[in-house]
């Protein structure tokens, strides 16, 4: 069953056969989303477990999708799938408060050295400043890539608040202007910061997030290695988060 833009009003939540068809049709998307997240996870994390969680997110999307909304089903489903996987990782304490504090320290160190040098910062400089080993540094760097900004960091700590804001964000509802103000400010700040990035870093972000290419595919387009793409991506994410924190848009 296709849910193209012109057919989305045919989406019937009560049709179990259609639901099965939708799950099978969008299963490759679940795998792709999970694999993009899994790149930054330790080998101890079972990918099959995350795939199962991603499928649950897809099923939730099928149950909750509103065909009358402006968004395509895949837009809504991708949000739900990513959310389910990240929630599972939080429950395993992989991206816990303690780990987020380590990421925050990395961001502050990067921003401090960048301002001091007036330019780009090398990994060995951050390692020296933080007083950590390269192994510890790369582990923290990996964690910084898993999720860019959590709703909890924006002050939405309860499940009810996060779900409410997620629905508004996905469906572009403007009835709660106060809740959406923070989101709009973050989007504006991110857009401005990305515009100031060097051209290659800007392309990495565009290809990875807008075109949803993998690190490997992005590397082929830019003529650089997958490892180099990962390095550039990590650097941009750390820089963006540090700047958002500096202007108090995230906690």
N, C-alpha and C positions, 0 to 999 in steps of 0.2 A: 504493500500500500504506500503510494507516494504522498508526501505531505508538502508538495511544492506550494508556492505562494498562492497560486490560483485554486488549489485544492484544499487548503487548510480548513475550510469550513465543513469539510466532510469528516473531520476527526471526531470519532464517536467513542467516548470513554467507556460506554457500556458494552461495546463489542469486544469480547475476549479474543476472538480470532484476529481482529485488527490490532489489538494490543500485542499479541505474539508476533505479528508481522512487523510491527514497528520496532519491537525489541531486536529482532533479527536484522532489520534494515540498518539500525543505528548502532549495532554492536561494534562495528569497526571504528566508529567515532569514540565509543567508550574506551576501546583499546588505545586509540591514539592519544586521548586526553591523559589516560593513566600513564602511558609510556613517557609523555612529556614531563610529567611530574616525577616519575620514577628515576629519571636521569640523575636527580640530585639526592636520591635516597641511598642509604647503606645497603649492602647486599643481604643483610639480615631481614630486610622487609620483604615479605612474600608478595610478589606482584599479583598472583592469582587472587589473593585476599582483597587487594585493592580493586581488581577487576570486578569481583563480586559486589563490592561496595558501590562501584561505579554503576553497575547494572541497577542496583537499588535506587540510585539517584535518577537513573533514566526512567524507571517505573514511577517514581514520585512525579517526575516531569509529565509523564503521560496522564497521570491521575489529576494533576493540578493545572495543566495547560488550558488557557482560555483561548479558543479559536478566534474570538472577537478582538484579541489584543493586536497591537501593531507589529509585534515581533513574530518572526518565523519560529516554528517549533524547535529547530536546531539551536537557535540562539538561547531559548529558554532551557532546553535540555542540557546544553553545555554548561550553563551556569549551575544547574542542579547537580550534574555529575561531578564537576570540580569541587563544589561545596561538600558533597558527600565524602569524597576522597580526603579532602583536607580535614574535615571533621574527624574522620577515622584516624588520621595521623595525629591529631591533637589528643585524641583519647588514648593513644599509645605513648603519649608524653614525648613524642619526637620533636614537636614544635611547641613545647611547653613554655611557661613563663620564664623559666631558668634559661632555656635555649634562646628565647627572644631577647633576653637581657644581654646575652653574649653577642647576638647579632647587632643589638643597639650599640654596644661598646665598639664593635668593628666599624659601624657607620660613623660614630663620633670621631674615632681615630682617623678614618679616611678623610672626613671633612676638615679636621684640624690640620692634618699634614698637607692637604690640598691648598688650604688657605695660606699656610706657612710657606709652601714652595711656590705658590702662584701658578701651579700647573699639575700635570699628571703625577700620580703616586705609584711607586712600584711595590710589589708584594713584600719584598724583603724589608722595606722601610716600615710597613705596617706591622710585620712580625716583630721587628726590633722594638717599635714603640709600644706594642701591646705586651711584650715580654712572653710570647707564646712560641711554641714550636711550629714549624711549617705544617706538620700534620694537624695540629689543633686549628691552625689558621684556615686550612682548606676545608676542614669539617664545618667550621662556623660559616665559611663562605658558601658552602653547599646549602646550609639551612636558610641562608638569606634568599636563595632562589626559589624555595618551595612556594612561598606565598608573598606577594608583593606587599599588600596592606590588608590586615585583617579588620573586620568590622569592630572587633573588640578594641583594637588600637584607636578607633575613632569614637570610642565611648559607648558602643552598643554591646554591652557585656552579656545581657540575658538572651536566652534562645528566642523569646517572644519578640524582643526588639530587633534581633538580627533577621528573623523570618519576615517581620513586617517591612523592614527596610529593603530586604532582598526583593520582595514582591514589588515594591514601589520602583526599585531600580530597574528590574527586568521589564516591567510593564509600562515604564515611563509615565507613571502617575504623578501629577503635580499637586494633589490636594493637600499634601502636608509639606508646605514650603520650608518650614523650619528644619524638618528631618533631612530634606534634600539639599539644604544649603551647604552642609559639610561635604557632601559628595561633589557638588558642583565646584566648590573651591579646590578640592583635591584634583579634579579633572583639569581645571584651568592651570593649576600649578604644575602638574605633570606635563601638559602640552607645552607650556612655556619652557620648562627645563629641557624637554626632548628637543625642542627647536634650537636650543643653544648647544646641543651635542655635536661633536665632530661627525662628519658625514658618514663614516663607516659604522660608528656606534648607532647613529640614527637609523641606518639601513638594517642593522641587526635587530633592533627593536621593532621596526616596521615589518620585516619579513617573519619574525618569530611570533609576534602578537597579532598583527593585522592579517597577514597571509597565512598564519598558523603553520609555517614550515617547521620541520624539526631542526635541531642544531646541525645535523649532517647536511640536510637540504640547504640550509642557510649558508653553510660553508661553501657548498658547490656554486651557489649563485654568486657569492662574493670572491670566490677563488682563494679561500683561506681554509685552514684545517678546522675540524669540528672542535678541537681543543681551544683554538684561538677564538672561535665564536663563543664558547662557554666563558672564556676569560672576559671578553668584551661585555657579554650579557651580565655577568656578575658585577663587573665594575659599574655599569649603568644603573643596575638595580640598587646597589649600595649608595651610589651618588643621589639617586632620586629619593630614596627613603631618608637619607641624611638631610636633604634640603627640605623635605616635607616636615620633618621633625623640627628643624631649625625655625620654621615659620609657624610651628605649633598646630599643624593640621592633623598630626597623629601624636599619640601620647608617647 
